Amino acid sequence: MGKPGPRWEYRTRINCAAGDDSGTGCATAAAACTNGQFQAVVLRRLVSETGAPVPGEQGLWSQWGLTCFPQELPGSNLPTLAMIRQAFREIDFAKGGVTIQPVGNVTLVNLPTFFQASWPAAGVAPEEIDTSALLGYRLEIQPVLQSLTYVYGDGSSSEPTQSLGGPHPTGDIRWTYRRAGQVDTRVDTTYGGRFRLEGGSWVTIPDTVTIQGTPVTLTVREAKARLYQ
């Protein structure tokens, strides 16, 4: 048998520049493929039987082509949109909190009660950015407020809304209780999101996550008229 000769060695990288100067980063690479992969640049060089690059230009990495199927090339290990969706779902999202007026978490039957949503310091809130590394690429994910659902605790809740509510008398999220008792109220947050790789432009994540808010116990009392002589 003859001695093994030189062979081509391949590697891939996401086509984050997309061949233009638009500054879109990896956004164009994400849009170029419809199979859940990023468009990849295929590089190759000629190596000897020992794996060392051969002398000359053929031993240098050079672009060989573009592909939407980098997983079919030897040694390719690139992020996919499925990986990014999973990373989005694993974010430590902030749990919505709710403040209530009248103050003191006590209200009256037949009295409009006002609700206002907020987010604590813990967790990643809407418009904040979660940064991590994904297979060697800098991945930034920014949760986006999709909708809020106010749960009033008496079996009723609001329609999904983007309103944060507000205090009396201007707040637009309000509920009137008809019975006395204690109820657990909360606001549930549905997050959408967007991502970017290597500081490029933002790309919408085709997914949402709903996070149940922190419950707040509200006491509903019934005011009774009394006649004094």
Rosetta blueprint (number, residue, H / E / L):
1 M L
2 G L
3 K L
4 P L
5 G L
6 P L
7 R E
8 W E
9 E E
10 Y E
11 R E
12 T E
13 R E
14 I E
15 N L
16 C L
17 A L
18 A L
19 G L
20 D L
21 D L
22 S L
23 G L
24 T L
25 G L
26 C L
27 A H
28 T H
29 A H
30 A H
31 A H
32 A H
33 C L
34 T L
35 N L
36 G L
37 Q E
38 F L
39 Q L
40 A E
41 V E
42 V E
43 L E
44 R E
45 R E
46 L E
47 V E
48 S L
49 E L
50 T L
51 G L
52 A L
53 P E
54 V L
55 P L
56 G L
57 E H
58 Q H
59 G H
60 L L
61 W L
62 S E
63 Q E
64 W E
65 G E
66 L E
67 T E
68 C L
69 F L
70 P H
71 Q H
72 E H
73 L L
74 P L
75 G L
76 S L
77 N L
78 L L
79 P L
80 T E
81 L H
82 A H
83 M H
84 I H
85 R H
86 Q H
87 A H
88 F H
89 R H
90 E L
91 I L
92 D L
93 F E
94 A L
95 K L
96 G L
97 G E
98 V E
99 T E
100 I E
101 Q E
102 P L
103 V L
104 G L
105 N L
106 V E
107 T E
108 L E
109 V L
110 N L
111 L L
112 P E
113 T E
114 F E
115 F E
116 Q E
117 A E
118 S E
119 W L
120 P L
121 A L
122 A L
123 G L
124 V E
125 A L
126 P L
127 E L
128 E L
129 I L
130 D E
131 T E
132 S E
133 A E
134 L E
135 L L
136 G L
137 Y E
138 R E
139 L E
140 E E
141 I E
142 Q E
143 P E
144 V E
145 L E
146 Q E
147 S E
148 L E
149 T E
150 Y E
151 V E
152 Y L
153 G L
154 D L
155 G L
156 S L
157 S E
158 S L
159 E L
160 P L
161 T E
162 Q L
163 S L
164 L L
165 G E
166 G L
167 P L
168 H L
169 P L
170 T L
171 G L
172 D L
173 I L
174 R E
175 W E
176 T E
177 Y L
178 R L
179 R L
180 A L
181 G E
182 Q E
183 V E
184 D E
185 T E
186 R E
187 V E
188 D E
189 T E
190 T E
191 Y E
192 G E
193 G E
194 R E
195 F E
196 R E
197 L E
198 E L
199 G L
200 G L
201 S L
202 W L
203 V E
204 T E
205 I L
206 P L
207 D L
208 T L
209 V E
210 T E
211 I E
212 Q L
213 G L
214 T L
215 P L
216 V E
217 T E
218 L E
219 T E
220 V E
221 R E
222 E L
223 A L
224 K L
225 A L
226 R L
227 L L
228 Y L
229 Q L
